[in-house]
Amino acid sequence: MSRQIFLPELTSINIKNYTLYPNGLDYTYDFVEGINLILGGNGMGKTTFVNIIKFGLIGLYRKAKDLTRTYMDRAIVKRQLYESDYFSARKDDSISTDGIAQVVLKFKINNTYFEVTRSLEDGCLLSVIIDGKSLEGIPISENRYERVNDSEQTQYLLYQYEKKIKEFSNLTFDDLIFFVNEILFFGENHNTVLWNDGIDGRTDVQNELFNKYFNEPELDLERQEMQRQAKYFDSLSRHKSEDMRVITKLLEKIKISKSDKDIGTSVSIDIIELKKRIELVTEELASIQTTQKSLSKEICLLQGEKNRDSLQAIKLDDEKKQIEKEMNACLWETLHPMYNTFIKNIQLNHLCPICSHEAEELAEKVKVSPKKCFVCGNEIHVSTDIDLSTKYKEIISARNSLYQGIANKQHKIYAIEETQNHLDNDFREKDLRRRTLLQQLRELEYKRTNVTEPDNLRALDDEYNKYSQEKAAYQRKSEVYRNRSLELTNSIEGEILANVTRFSAIFGRFAERFLGVPCSLEYNSYDDRPKRFYPVIDGKVRKQEESLSESQRFFVDHSFRMSILTFFYQSPSFYIVETPDSSLDLSYEKNAAEVFLQFLRKPNIVIVTSNLNNSSFIEHLISVHDIRLSMIGLLDIAKQSPTQGSNKQIKKIYNEIKKRIQ
């Protein structure tokens, strides 16, 4: 059963003494459940304004807690932060104020009212008021707070605020950081979350979201801990590899400094070098096995797709035969059922279809007048069904595409199998080399029992063996934790599968508004990666975002995020989108607006930034009468460049929108 969570519902924001907005040094805005437009030209502070909203909620946090590094074999888990001068660096110091720059954000969570005050100078949390009562705790900036030991954090206001967030939202503060940064905010960088799998260092939103929020939090907490431990022991294993490399580099220097005669008697040096070669070959063998496993899974997926396409092709073949039968019936519906056969006999064999004697004159008659009856000479009226003909062409096109796809998949399978054969041969050769090296190692170790060598060389070998054993132990521990993490992921997968149909239907309603074709989500595994949702657009699975145009991928991603918020909906929340019309062409602007309007069928707060241009997207948004509208007009409070100040077109567009909204 999915978790019941409550996301923040914004009520108002007050920005004081922030000189980026010199005409709004005490600016208050009340959010509406509907469209909240942030309008302004380039450089007027649209992005800064939405980031101040985020800042009011979660401070300067970029990412939730994660393992960042190890120090002295100790795991260090911390959050990632923006720089503490993120907002102060954008101030205009030539303007004097009567106090520090700060923001007061008011919002409610599950009908509990929060009023949070933060400094825009250094990011410090100054005060928190909940249902009219001040929260106790020492004010502190996140930057300092993250350096405080866990046992000492309880005295600070940040700790108490995070505790209250969890109490009323059923979300940890790290959960809130995740939702605000990854789902509730679509920034100008236009990073999508539907396709992102975390390989580029960004958060794998699907992995976090569906493993965590479709299930009880305790299961995911254990899964996260297993993943952290696996990552931690992987890190320790890499450290031991580094220690082993240090020893081998030291031995290389020793060899260079010795004479050829000395080298020949340094059995310990040869043993360590041989161990290094064995380790490298062992790693290569493990890599081949991993690749083979991945290729086998890819073949299974391709075979499954091929079988699915084959069934669909058989179905289309049956439809094709049926339509051909109907088309032939329509084509010759007023004629003798054998008329077409008679005509072909005359044309091909020049024979009378009745008595089978040669009939050259009859053949010539049919050739000259093919649309007249060969018996009486009257005009033949052929009836056609345009809809049937159109459907037939569509089926032929889809059928040909399927058969071509089946052939392409079979070619891929052959190519993968060929690669597997090469890998099998490579594995056998490397495995033989490893066994040979192990035999050489045994011989050298036996030889060393009869050789006197310097103690320091034996000590190096002992140290190398120690690091090798520790590395193997860390790898085993990492594998144990990784397997446990996989078990937990698989055990909660059933809950995800139980919600696929409902979640896919929600997504389809949003995505179809924009694309105008059937859309859904498929929960599957491709390319040896964990199972995840993939969009299915007009019957085709889009595994990569590059398979869609820029505007299509953005609005498919909007649809995905809105589906998440709709799925977990308990009370109105917010969704921030920066310049959603920047990639749209004219034909999609109305569809794009309808996606947001669909999201607002349940009360929600949509915050949209837009440049003042001739796009009709804003026009479509504000022309719906049953949607509440409000505007944050940056031309009124922000500093304008000389070009903007003298541009009559910008002011005209701005004033027209402002007049219509007010």
C-alpha positions as CSV (number, residue, x, y, z in Angstrom):
1,M,0.0,0.0,0.0
2,S,1.4,3.4,-1.0
3,R,2.3,5.9,1.7
4,Q,0.0,8.7,2.8
5,I,2.1,11.8,2.5
6,F,1.2,15.5,2.8
7,L,3.2,18.0,0.7
8,P,3.4,21.7,1.5
9,E,0.6,24.0,0.3
10,L,2.0,27.5,-0.2
11,T,-0.1,30.4,1.2
12,S,2.1,33.5,1.0
13,I,5.7,34.9,0.7
14,N,7.2,38.1,2.0
15,I,10.6,39.3,0.8
16,K,12.2,42.1,2.7
17,N,15.3,44.3,2.0
18,Y,16.4,42.2,-1.0
19,T,17.9,44.7,-3.3
20,L,17.6,42.6,-6.4
21,Y,14.0,43.8,-6.3
22,P,14.7,47.5,-5.4
23,N,11.0,48.5,-5.9
24,G,9.8,45.7,-3.7
25,L,11.9,45.9,-0.5
26,D,8.8,44.7,1.5
27,Y,7.1,42.6,-1.1
28,T,4.2,40.2,-0.2
29,Y,2.5,37.8,-2.5
30,D,-0.5,35.5,-1.7
31,F,-0.5,32.3,-3.7
32,V,-3.7,31.2,-5.3
33,E,-4.9,27.7,-6.0
34,G,-4.6,28.0,-9.8
35,I,-2.1,29.7,-12.0
36,N,0.6,32.0,-10.4
37,L,2.5,33.8,-13.2
38,I,5.9,35.2,-12.6
39,L,6.4,37.6,-15.5
40,G,9.5,39.5,-16.3
41,G,12.3,40.0,-18.9
42,N,15.7,38.4,-19.0
43,G,17.8,39.1,-15.9
44,M,14.9,40.5,-13.8
45,G,15.1,37.7,-11.2
46,K,12.5,35.1,-12.2
47,T,14.8,32.2,-11.4
48,T,15.9,33.8,-8.1
49,F,12.3,34.3,-7.1
50,V,11.3,30.6,-7.5
51,N,14.6,29.7,-5.7
52,I,13.6,31.9,-2.8
53,I,10.4,29.9,-2.6
54,K,12.4,26.7,-2.4
55,F,14.8,28.2,0.0
56,G,12.0,29.2,2.4
57,L,11.0,25.5,2.5
58,I,14.2,23.5,2.6
59,G,17.0,26.1,2.9
60,L,20.1,25.8,0.7
61,Y,20.0,22.0,0.4
62,R,20.6,20.5,-3.0
63,K,20.5,16.8,-2.1
64,A,19.5,14.6,0.8
65,K,21.9,12.7,2.9
66,D,24.2,10.3,1.1
67,L,27.6,8.7,1.6
68,T,30.1,11.2,0.3
69,R,33.5,9.7,1.2
70,T,35.3,7.6,3.7
71,Y,38.0,8.8,6.1
72,M,40.2,6.5,8.1
73,D,37.8,3.7,7.2
74,R,34.8,5.6,8.5
75,A,31.7,6.4,6.5
76,I,30.7,10.1,6.2
77,V,27.1,10.8,5.4
78,K,26.1,14.4,4.6
79,R,23.8,16.6,2.5
80,Q,24.9,18.7,-0.4
81,L,24.4,22.5,-0.2
82,Y,24.4,25.5,-2.4
83,E,26.9,28.2,-1.4
84,S,25.9,30.3,1.6
85,D,26.1,33.5,-0.5
86,Y,23.8,32.1,-3.2
87,F,21.3,35.0,-2.7
88,S,23.5,37.7,-1.2
89,A,25.7,37.6,-4.3
90,R,22.7,38.7,-6.4
91,K,22.1,41.9,-4.2
92,D,22.6,45.4,-5.5
93,D,24.9,46.9,-2.8
94,S,24.4,50.4,-4.1
95,I,20.9,50.4,-2.5
96,S,20.6,51.0,1.2
97,T,18.1,49.1,3.4
98,D,16.9,49.3,7.0
99,G,17.6,45.7,7.8
100,I,19.0,42.3,6.6
101,A,17.5,40.7,3.5
102,Q,15.2,37.9,4.5
103,V,12.2,35.8,3.4
104,V,9.1,34.8,5.3
105,L,7.3,31.9,3.7
106,K,3.9,30.8,4.9
107,F,2.5,27.4,4.0
108,K,0.4,24.6,5.5
109,I,0.9,20.9,5.8
110,N,-2.1,18.7,6.6
111,N,-4.0,21.8,7.8
112,T,-1.1,22.9,10.1
113,Y,0.2,26.4,9.5
114,F,3.9,27.1,9.2
115,E,5.6,30.5,9.1
116,V,9.4,30.2,8.3
117,T,11.8,33.1,8.3
118,R,15.3,32.7,6.8
119,S,18.1,35.1,6.1
120,L,19.0,35.8,2.5
121,E,22.4,37.0,3.6
122,D,23.9,33.8,5.0
123,G,21.1,31.2,4.7
124,C,20.4,31.1,8.5
125,L,17.0,29.8,9.7
126,L,15.9,32.6,12.0
127,S,12.5,31.5,13.2
128,V,9.7,29.0,12.8
129,I,6.1,29.6,14.0
130,I,3.6,26.7,13.9
131,D,-0.1,27.4,14.4
132,G,0.9,30.7,16.0
133,K,3.4,29.2,18.4
134,S,7.2,29.8,18.1
135,L,9.4,26.8,17.8
136,E,12.3,26.7,20.3
137,G,15.9,26.3,19.1
138,I,19.2,28.1,18.4
139,P,19.2,29.7,14.9
140,I,21.9,28.4,12.6
141,S,22.8,28.2,9.0
142,E,22.8,24.8,7.2
143,N,26.5,25.1,6.4
144,R,27.4,25.2,10.1
145,Y,24.6,22.7,11.1
146,E,26.0,20.0,8.7
147,R,29.4,20.2,10.5
148,V,27.8,19.6,13.9
149,N,27.9,16.1,15.4
150,D,24.5,14.3,15.3
151,S,24.3,14.1,19.1
152,E,24.7,17.9,19.4
153,Q,22.1,18.9,16.7
154,T,19.0,18.6,18.9
155,Q,19.6,22.1,20.4
156,Y,19.3,23.9,17.1
157,L,16.2,25.3,15.4
158,L,16.9,23.4,12.2
159,Y,16.7,20.1,14.0
160,Q,13.4,21.1,15.6
161,Y,12.0,22.3,12.2
162,E,12.9,19.1,10.5
163,K,11.3,17.1,13.3
164,K,8.0,19.0,12.9
165,I,8.1,18.6,9.1
166,K,8.2,14.8,9.6
167,E,5.4,14.9,12.3
168,F,2.9,16.6,10.0
169,S,3.8,15.5,6.5
170,N,4.8,11.8,7.1
171,L,8.0,12.7,5.3
172,T,11.5,13.0,6.6
173,F,13.2,16.3,5.9
174,D,15.4,14.4,3.4
175,D,12.2,13.2,1.7
176,L,11.0,16.9,1.5
177,I,14.4,17.9,0.0
178,F,13.9,15.2,-2.6
179,F,10.4,16.1,-3.5
180,V,11.1,19.9,-3.7
181,N,14.3,19.6,-5.8
182,E,13.4,16.6,-8.0
183,I,9.7,16.6,-8.6
184,L,8.0,19.9,-7.5
185,F,10.5,22.1,-9.4
186,F,11.3,22.0,-13.2
187,G,14.1,24.5,-13.6
188,E,15.6,26.3,-16.6
189,N,18.2,23.5,-17.0
190,H,15.2,21.4,-18.1
191,N,16.6,18.2,-16.5
192,T,14.1,15.4,-17.0
193,V,13.5,12.8,-14.3
194,L,11.5,10.1,-16.2
195,W,14.6,8.8,-18.1
196,N,17.4,9.8,-15.7
197,D,18.8,6.7,-14.0
198,G,21.5,8.4,-11.9
199,I,24.4,7.5,-14.1
200,D,25.4,11.1,-14.7
201,G,25.5,11.8,-10.9
202,R,22.0,13.1,-10.6
203,T,19.4,11.5,-8.4
204,D,17.7,8.5,-9.8
205,V,14.2,9.8,-9.1
206,Q,12.3,6.6,-10.1
207,N,14.5,4.4,-7.9
208,E,14.0,6.7,-4.9
209,L,10.3,7.4,-5.5
210,F,8.8,4.0,-6.3
211,N,10.9,2.0,-3.9
212,K,10.3,4.4,-1.1
213,Y,6.8,5.9,-1.4
214,F,4.8,2.9,-2.8
215,N,5.7,1.0,0.4
216,E,6.1,1.4,4.1
217,P,9.1,3.7,4.9
218,E,10.8,1.1,7.1
219,L,11.4,-1.2,4.1
220,D,13.1,1.6,2.1
221,L,15.1,2.8,5.1
222,E,16.6,-0.7,5.3
223,R,17.2,-0.8,1.5
224,Q,18.9,2.6,1.6
225,E,21.1,1.4,4.5
226,M,22.1,-1.7,2.6
227,Q,23.0,0.4,-0.5
228,R,25.0,2.8,1.7
229,Q,26.9,-0.1,3.3
230,A,27.6,-1.7,-0.1
231,K,28.9,1.6,-1.4
232,Y,31.0,2.1,1.7
233,F,32.7,-1.3,1.5
234,D,33.2,-0.8,-2.3
235,S,35.1,2.4,-1.3
236,L,37.2,0.5,1.3
237,S,38.0,-2.2,-1.3
238,R,39.2,0.5,-3.7
239,H,41.4,2.0,-1.0
240,K,43.0,-1.5,-0.5
241,S,43.6,-1.7,-4.3
242,E,45.4,1.6,-4.0
243,D,47.6,0.3,-1.2
244,M,48.4,-2.7,-3.3
245,R,49.4,-0.5,-6.2
246,V,51.7,1.5,-4.0
247,I,53.6,-1.7,-3.1
248,T,53.9,-2.7,-6.8
249,K,55.2,0.7,-7.7
250,L,57.7,0.6,-4.9
251,L,58.9,-2.8,-6.2
252,E,59.3,-1.3,-9.7
253,K,61.6,1.3,-8.2
254,I,63.6,-1.4,-6.3
255,K,64.0,-3.4,-9.5
256,I,65.3,-0.4,-11.4
257,S,67.8,0.4,-8.7
258,K,69.2,-3.1,-8.6
259,S,71.6,-4.9,-11.0
260,D,70.4,-7.7,-13.3
261,K,72.1,-10.2,-11.0
262,D,70.2,-8.9,-7.9
263,I,66.9,-9.0,-9.7
264,G,67.3,-12.7,-10.5
265,T,67.5,-13.5,-6.8
266,S,64.6,-11.4,-5.7
267,V,61.9,-14.1,-5.7
268,S,59.6,-12.0,-3.5
269,I,59.5,-9.3,-6.1
270,D,58.6,-11.8,-8.7
271,I,55.9,-13.3,-6.5
272,I,54.2,-9.9,-5.9
273,E,54.4,-9.1,-9.5
274,L,52.8,-12.4,-10.4
275,K,50.1,-11.9,-7.8
276,K,49.3,-8.5,-9.4
277,R,49.0,-10.2,-12.9
278,I,46.7,-12.9,-11.4
279,E,44.5,-10.2,-9.8
280,L,44.2,-8.4,-13.1
281,V,43.3,-11.6,-15.0
282,T,40.7,-12.5,-12.3
283,E,39.1,-9.0,-12.6
284,E,39.0,-9.5,-16.4
285,L,37.3,-12.9,-16.0
286,A,34.7,-11.3,-13.6
287,S,34.1,-8.5,-16.1
288,I,33.5,-11.1,-18.9
289,Q,31.0,-12.9,-16.7
290,T,29.1,-9.7,-15.9
291,T,29.0,-8.8,-19.6
292,Q,27.8,-12.3,-20.6
293,K,25.0,-12.0,-18.0
294,S,24.0,-8.6,-19.4
295,L,24.0,-9.9,-23.0
296,S,21.9,-13.0,-22.0
297,K,19.4,-10.7,-20.4
298,E,19.4,-8.5,-23.5
299,I,18.7,-11.5,-25.7
300,C,15.8,-12.5,-23.4
301,L,14.3,-9.0,-23.7
302,L,14.8,-8.9,-27.5
303,Q,13.2,-12.4,-27.8
304,G,10.3,-11.3,-25.7
305,E,9.8,-8.2,-27.8
306,K,10.1,-10.3,-31.0
307,N,7.4,-12.7,-29.7
308,R,5.1,-9.8,-28.7
309,D,5.6,-8.2,-32.2
310,S,5.0,-11.6,-33.9
311,L,1.6,-12.0,-32.1
312,Q,0.7,-8.4,-33.1
313,A,1.8,-9.1,-36.7
314,I,-0.4,-12.3,-36.8
315,K,-3.3,-10.2,-35.6
316,L,-2.7,-7.6,-38.3
317,D,-2.4,-10.3,-40.9
318,D,-5.9,-11.5,-39.9
319,E,-7.2,-8.0,-40.0
320,K,-5.6,-7.5,-43.5
321,K,-7.3,-10.6,-44.9
322,Q,-10.7,-9.5,-43.5
323,I,-10.4,-6.0,-45.0
324,E,-9.2,-7.4,-48.3
325,K,-12.4,-9.6,-48.3
326,E,-14.5,-6.6,-47.5
327,M,-12.8,-4.4,-50.1
328,N,-13.2,-7.0,-52.8
329,A,-16.9,-7.3,-51.9
330,C,-17.3,-3.5,-52.2
331,L,-15.3,-3.3,-55.4
332,W,-17.4,-5.9,-57.3
333,E,-20.6,-5.8,-55.3
334,T,-22.9,-5.4,-58.4
335,L,-21.1,-8.0,-60.6
336,H,-21.1,-11.7,-60.9
337,P,-18.9,-13.2,-58.2
338,M,-16.7,-14.8,-60.9
339,Y,-16.5,-11.7,-63.1
340,N,-13.0,-10.8,-62.0
341,T,-11.8,-14.4,-62.7
342,F,-13.5,-14.2,-66.2
343,I,-11.7,-11.0,-67.0
344,K,-8.3,-12.3,-65.9
345,N,-8.8,-15.4,-68.1
346,I,-9.6,-13.3,-71.1
347,Q,-6.7,-10.9,-70.5
348,L,-4.0,-13.6,-69.8
349,N,-5.1,-16.5,-72.0
350,H,-7.2,-14.8,-74.6
351,L,-9.9,-17.5,-74.1
352,C,-13.7,-17.3,-73.8
353,P,-14.5,-17.8,-70.1
354,I,-17.7,-19.7,-71.0
355,C,-16.6,-22.2,-73.7
356,S,-12.8,-21.9,-73.3
357,H,-12.2,-21.4,-77.1
358,E,-9.7,-18.8,-78.3
359,A,-11.3,-15.3,-78.4
360,E,-8.8,-12.7,-79.7
361,E,-11.6,-10.2,-80.5
362,L,-12.9,-10.6,-77.0
363,A,-9.5,-10.0,-75.5
364,E,-9.1,-6.9,-77.7
365,K,-12.5,-5.7,-76.6
366,V,-11.6,-6.0,-72.9
367,K,-8.3,-4.3,-73.5
368,V,-9.9,-1.3,-75.2
369,S,-12.8,-1.0,-72.8
370,P,-11.9,-2.4,-69.4
371,K,-14.7,-0.6,-67.6
372,K,-17.4,-2.0,-69.9
373,C,-19.1,-5.4,-69.5
374,F,-17.5,-7.9,-72.0
375,V,-20.9,-9.4,-72.7
376,C,-23.3,-6.5,-73.2
377,G,-20.9,-3.6,-73.3
378,N,-22.7,-1.6,-70.6
379,E,-20.6,0.6,-68.2
380,I,-19.5,-1.1,-65.0
381,H,-19.9,1.1,-61.9
382,V,-17.2,0.1,-59.3
383,S,-18.0,1.0,-55.7
384,T,-15.2,1.9,-53.2
385,D,-15.1,2.5,-49.5
386,I,-12.6,5.3,-48.7
387,D,-12.6,4.6,-44.9
388,L,-11.9,1.0,-45.6
389,S,-9.1,1.8,-48.0
390,T,-7.5,4.2,-45.5
391,K,-7.7,1.6,-42.8
392,Y,-6.1,-1.0,-45.1
393,K,-3.2,1.3,-45.8
394,E,-2.7,1.9,-42.1
395,I,-2.7,-1.8,-41.4
396,I,-0.2,-2.5,-44.2
397,S,2.1,0.2,-42.9
398,A,1.9,-1.1,-39.3
399,R,2.3,-4.7,-40.5
400,N,5.4,-3.9,-42.6
401,S,6.9,-1.9,-39.7
402,L,6.4,-4.8,-37.3
403,Y,7.9,-7.4,-39.7
404,Q,10.9,-5.1,-40.3
405,G,11.2,-4.7,-36.5
406,I,11.1,-8.4,-36.0
407,A,13.9,-8.9,-38.6
408,N,16.0,-6.1,-37.0
409,K,15.6,-7.7,-33.5
410,Q,16.6,-11.1,-34.9
411,H,19.7,-9.5,-36.5
412,K,20.5,-8.0,-33.1
413,I,20.2,-11.4,-31.4
414,Y,22.5,-13.0,-34.0
415,A,25.1,-10.1,-33.4
416,I,24.8,-10.5,-29.6
417,E,25.3,-14.3,-29.9
418,E,28.4,-13.8,-32.0
419,T,29.7,-11.4,-29.3
420,Q,29.0,-14.1,-26.7
421,N,31.0,-16.6,-28.7
422,H,34.0,-14.3,-28.8
423,L,33.6,-13.7,-25.1
424,D,33.5,-17.4,-24.4
425,N,36.7,-17.9,-26.3
426,D,38.3,-14.9,-24.5
427,F,37.1,-16.4,-21.1
428,R,38.7,-19.8,-21.8
429,E,42.0,-18.2,-22.9
430,K,42.1,-15.9,-19.8
431,D,41.1,-18.8,-17.5
432,L,43.9,-20.9,-18.9
433,R,46.3,-18.0,-18.4
434,R,45.1,-17.6,-14.8
435,R,45.7,-21.3,-14.0
436,T,49.1,-21.1,-15.6
437,L,50.0,-18.1,-13.5
438,L,48.7,-19.8,-10.3
439,Q,51.0,-22.8,-11.1
440,Q,53.9,-20.4,-11.6
441,L,53.1,-18.7,-8.2
442,R,53.1,-22.1,-6.4
443,E,56.5,-22.9,-8.0
444,L,58.0,-19.5,-7.0
445,E,56.6,-19.8,-3.4
446,Y,58.2,-23.2,-3.1
447,K,61.5,-21.8,-4.6
448,R,61.5,-19.0,-2.0
449,T,61.6,-21.5,0.9
450,N,65.1,-22.3,-0.2
451,V,66.3,-18.8,-0.9
452,T,67.6,-16.2,1.6
453,E,66.1,-12.7,0.9
454,P,66.1,-9.4,2.7
455,D,63.5,-9.1,5.4
456,N,62.1,-5.9,3.9
457,L,61.1,-7.8,0.7
458,R,59.3,-10.5,2.6
459,A,57.6,-7.8,4.7
460,L,56.4,-6.2,1.5
461,D,54.9,-9.5,0.3
462,D,53.2,-10.0,3.7
463,E,51.8,-6.5,3.5
464,Y,50.6,-7.1,-0.1
465,N,48.9,-10.4,1.1
466,K,47.2,-8.5,4.0
467,Y,45.8,-5.8,1.7
468,S,44.6,-8.5,-0.8
469,Q,42.8,-10.4,1.9
470,E,41.2,-7.2,3.3
471,K,40.1,-6.2,-0.2
472,A,38.5,-9.6,-0.8
473,A,36.8,-9.4,2.6
474,Y,35.4,-5.9,1.8
475,Q,34.2,-7.1,-1.6
476,R,32.4,-10.0,0.0
477,K,30.7,-7.7,2.5
478,S,29.7,-5.3,-0.3
479,E,28.2,-8.2,-2.2
480,V,26.2,-9.3,0.9
481,Y,24.8,-5.8,1.4
482,R,24.1,-5.5,-2.4
483,N,22.3,-8.8,-2.5
484,R,20.2,-7.8,0.5
485,S,19.4,-4.5,-1.1
486,L,18.3,-6.4,-4.2
487,E,16.1,-8.7,-2.1
488,L,14.4,-5.7,-0.5
489,T,13.9,-4.0,-3.9
490,N,12.4,-7.2,-5.3
491,S,10.2,-7.7,-2.3
492,I,8.6,-4.3,-2.7
493,E,8.3,-4.5,-6.4
494,G,5.0,-6.3,-6.1
495,E,3.5,-3.1,-4.6
496,I,4.7,-1.1,-7.5
497,L,3.3,-3.6,-10.0
498,A,-0.1,-3.4,-8.2
499,N,-0.2,0.3,-8.9
500,V,1.1,0.3,-12.5
501,T,-2.3,0.3,-14.1
502,R,-3.6,3.2,-12.0
503,F,-0.4,5.3,-12.3
504,S,-0.2,4.7,-16.1
505,A,-3.8,5.8,-16.5
506,I,-3.1,9.1,-14.7
507,F,0.0,9.7,-16.8
508,G,-1.9,9.0,-20.0
509,R,-4.5,11.7,-19.2
510,F,-1.8,14.3,-19.0
511,A,0.5,13.2,-21.8
512,E,-2.3,12.7,-24.3
513,R,-3.4,16.3,-23.7
514,F,-0.1,17.4,-25.1
515,L,0.7,14.8,-27.8
516,G,-2.7,14.0,-29.0
517,V,-2.0,10.3,-29.3
518,P,-2.5,7.3,-26.9
519,C,0.0,7.4,-24.1
520,S,0.8,5.1,-21.1
521,L,3.6,3.8,-18.9
522,E,5.3,0.5,-19.1
523,Y,7.1,-1.0,-16.0
524,N,9.9,-3.0,-17.5
525,S,13.7,-3.7,-17.5
526,Y,15.9,-2.9,-20.5
527,D,19.7,-3.0,-21.0
528,D,20.4,-5.0,-17.8
529,R,19.1,-2.1,-15.7
530,P,16.6,-2.4,-12.8
531,K,12.9,-2.2,-13.6
532,R,11.5,1.3,-14.1
533,F,8.7,3.1,-15.9
534,Y,9.1,3.9,-19.6
535,P,6.6,6.1,-21.6
536,V,4.7,4.3,-24.4
537,I,3.8,6.9,-27.0
538,D,1.3,5.8,-29.7
539,G,2.3,2.2,-29.1
540,K,6.0,2.7,-29.1
541,V,8.2,2.4,-26.0
542,R,10.5,5.4,-25.7
543,K,13.5,4.1,-23.8
544,Q,15.6,7.3,-24.4
545,E,14.5,10.8,-24.2
546,E,16.3,11.5,-27.5
547,S,13.5,9.5,-29.2
548,L,11.2,12.5,-28.6
549,S,11.6,16.2,-29.7
550,E,12.7,18.7,-27.1
551,S,9.2,20.0,-26.3
552,Q,7.7,16.5,-26.3
553,R,10.2,15.2,-23.8
554,F,9.7,18.2,-21.5
555,F,5.9,17.8,-21.5
556,V,6.1,14.1,-21.2
557,D,8.3,14.7,-18.1
558,H,5.8,17.3,-16.8
559,S,3.1,14.7,-17.3
560,F,5.1,12.2,-15.3
561,R,5.7,14.6,-12.4
562,M,2.1,15.7,-12.3
563,S,1.1,12.0,-12.3
564,I,3.3,11.5,-9.2
565,L,1.6,14.5,-7.4
566,T,-1.8,13.3,-8.5
567,F,-1.2,9.7,-7.3
568,F,-0.1,10.8,-3.9
569,Y,-2.6,13.7,-3.7
570,Q,-4.0,14.4,-0.2
571,S,-4.3,18.1,-0.3
572,P,-3.3,21.0,-2.7
573,S,0.4,21.2,-3.3
574,F,2.5,23.3,-5.8
575,Y,4.4,22.7,-9.0
576,I,7.0,25.2,-10.3
577,V,7.9,25.4,-14.0
578,E,10.4,27.8,-15.4
579,T,9.7,29.1,-19.0
580,P,7.7,26.1,-20.1
581,D,6.9,27.8,-23.5
582,S,10.6,28.3,-24.4
583,S,10.7,25.1,-26.6
584,L,7.2,25.1,-28.0
585,D,6.2,25.7,-31.5
586,L,2.9,27.4,-32.3
587,S,1.0,24.2,-32.9
588,Y,1.6,22.8,-29.4
589,E,1.1,25.9,-27.2
590,K,-2.6,25.3,-26.6
591,N,-1.9,21.6,-25.8
592,A,0.8,22.6,-23.4
593,A,-1.5,24.9,-21.6
594,E,-4.2,22.2,-21.3
595,V,-1.7,19.9,-19.5
596,F,-1.4,22.4,-16.7
597,L,-5.2,23.1,-16.7
598,Q,-5.7,19.3,-16.4
599,F,-3.4,19.3,-13.3
600,L,-5.5,22.0,-11.8
601,R,-8.8,20.0,-11.9
602,K,-7.8,19.0,-8.4
603,P,-7.0,22.2,-6.5
604,N,-3.2,22.8,-6.9
605,I,-0.8,25.7,-7.0
606,V,1.0,26.1,-10.4
607,I,3.8,28.6,-10.5
608,V,4.9,29.5,-14.0
609,T,7.7,31.8,-15.0
610,S,7.6,33.4,-18.5
611,N,9.5,36.0,-20.5
612,L,7.5,38.7,-22.1
613,N,7.2,37.5,-25.6
614,N,4.6,36.9,-28.3
615,S,4.0,33.2,-27.3
616,S,0.3,32.3,-27.2
617,F,1.0,29.8,-24.3
618,I,0.2,32.4,-21.6
619,E,-2.9,33.5,-23.6
620,H,-4.2,30.0,-23.5
621,L,-3.5,29.7,-19.7
622,I,-5.3,32.9,-18.7
623,S,-8.3,32.6,-21.1
624,V,-9.9,29.8,-19.0
625,H,-12.6,31.5,-16.8
626,D,-13.0,28.8,-14.1
627,I,-9.2,28.8,-13.1
628,R,-7.9,31.3,-10.6
629,L,-5.1,33.6,-11.8
630,S,-2.6,35.8,-10.1
631,M,0.6,37.5,-11.1
632,I,4.0,38.4,-9.7
633,G,5.0,41.3,-11.9
634,L,8.7,41.7,-11.8
635,L,8.5,44.8,-14.0
636,D,7.0,46.5,-11.0
637,I,9.6,45.5,-8.4
638,A,12.8,44.5,-10.3
639,K,15.5,46.6,-11.8
640,Q,15.2,47.0,-15.6
641,S,18.0,47.3,-18.1
642,P,18.0,50.4,-20.3
643,T,16.9,48.2,-23.3
644,Q,14.0,46.8,-21.3
645,G,13.0,50.1,-19.9
646,S,12.7,51.7,-23.3
647,N,11.0,48.7,-25.0
648,K,7.3,49.6,-25.6
649,Q,6.4,46.2,-26.8
650,I,7.5,44.5,-23.5
651,K,5.5,47.0,-21.5
652,K,2.4,46.6,-23.7
653,I,2.4,42.8,-23.4
654,Y,3.0,43.1,-19.6
655,N,0.2,45.6,-19.0
656,E,-2.3,43.7,-21.2
657,I,-1.7,40.5,-19.2
658,K,-1.7,42.4,-15.9
659,K,-5.0,44.1,-16.8
660,R,-6.7,40.8,-17.7
661,I,-5.5,39.0,-14.5
662,Q,-6.4,41.8,-12.2
